[in-house]
Amino acid sequence: MFESMDIEFGQFDLNEQTVSDGLYIPDAGECMRCGRCVSVCPTFRIFETDEETPRRRIRTISKLIVEKQPISSDEQLHLDHCLQCRACETACPSRMAYGVLFDKAQAALQPGRTQSWQVELGFWLIAHKHARNMLLPLISVYLKSGLQQLVNRSGLLHRLKLANAASLLKQPSLSYLSSIHPVKKRKTRGRVALFTGCLAEQFDQPTQLAAIKLLNAFGYEVVVPENQSCCGAIHSHHGRSAQSLIDNNIATFYALEVDAIIFTATGCAATLIDYRSDDEEKSGWFRRYVFDINDFLMAHWPAGLQLAASNLNVAVHEPCSQRNTLKNSQAVYALLQKIPGLNIVPLPENNLCCGAGGSYMLTHPDIAQQLKQRKLQAMATSAADLIVSSNFACGYFLNAQQPKTALSVMHPIQLLADRI
């Protein structure tokens, strides 16, 4: 069905026009009408209308950033429905830079937008680490004391439009990672820094600890700089400037004199691997030295390191950020093969987004939940004992509000660390 769709585009004159940095939007005549972008688009799978296809969104993006024309409320609605999974970008034979163009379109829309206080508070908390950390004890008390049930019954959260966000809360860790984690039992091979981002240190600490354990076992001292901030992805995808966050991270990590900067959440990847600043020497250094944990471990696996065997059946969820941005999904399978006896299979429909989409689970909960249910169904029929995913947001969203009997999702490096 999807591959044979022929959506009428209408002509618009974009021949040989570039947006910036050599990026271009092909005109309608260059579209091969292969249907590949349509078949992999998660929102089209739900709505099955041509307004919810990448090709239609490209028309909207063209109006905004090439033709400098206003768009209708309907066009903006369908543009905002995009999860930024970038599956269309990977599928398109023209290899158009859809992700960058989408961010530019959102930036063009930003000046005319009026955001709610809830949205503004969210962006402020993302950018202000110390204020965010002050909230963690309050969140812990809220979840442990029974106050959550009382507030839910009162209807207050619905009136404040915070019900969806509150439903996704889980207990944060109130402890913090040490700034330095030295190698204790083997010769030191080098020194690396761990990028934890804005939420992972408190809401995904087991993954951070697993990364430190593995890196130490490989002979690398691990530094966790306190002054690091959010990667900036959420700001960029909503048309806001992330430059202050980017500049802060570049300066923070550049000062450390490390052999590599390691991140564990692939959702940060598209932003981290393309950091730019006025100081090209420092930003270029950052781009060269930032690595996904899966790639780094495969490239530096110590000779003679053996892991304990396991007979678990493990299904690999491939996050969109890993499949379509890093394009290194195979590193996870190769790493897991280091565990003798492990049965490893890909999760069905890995080409389809789980619905998390960074902040998408908060901004478009209805669409996100439909995609999540489809992914949960794939998990339930996978015959797996465990699901692994290399993106914090995907695992967090898929685990949220699930019964204790449901399959859990963990980062693959947790499984590796447990087998040392």
Helices and strands as residue ranges (DSSP letters): G 28-30, H 36-40, H 42-47, G 50-52, H 54-65, H 73-80, H 87-91, H 98-109, G 110-112, H 117-127, H 129-144, H 147-154, H 156-159, H 163-167, E 180-181, E 190-195, H 200-203, H 205-217, E 220-223, H 233-237, H 243-254, E 260-263, G 266-268, H 269-272, H 280-289, E 290-292, H 293-299, E 313-317, H 320-320, I 321-326, H 329-336, E 343-346, H 360-363, H 365-380, E 386-389, H 392-399, E 409-410, H 412-418
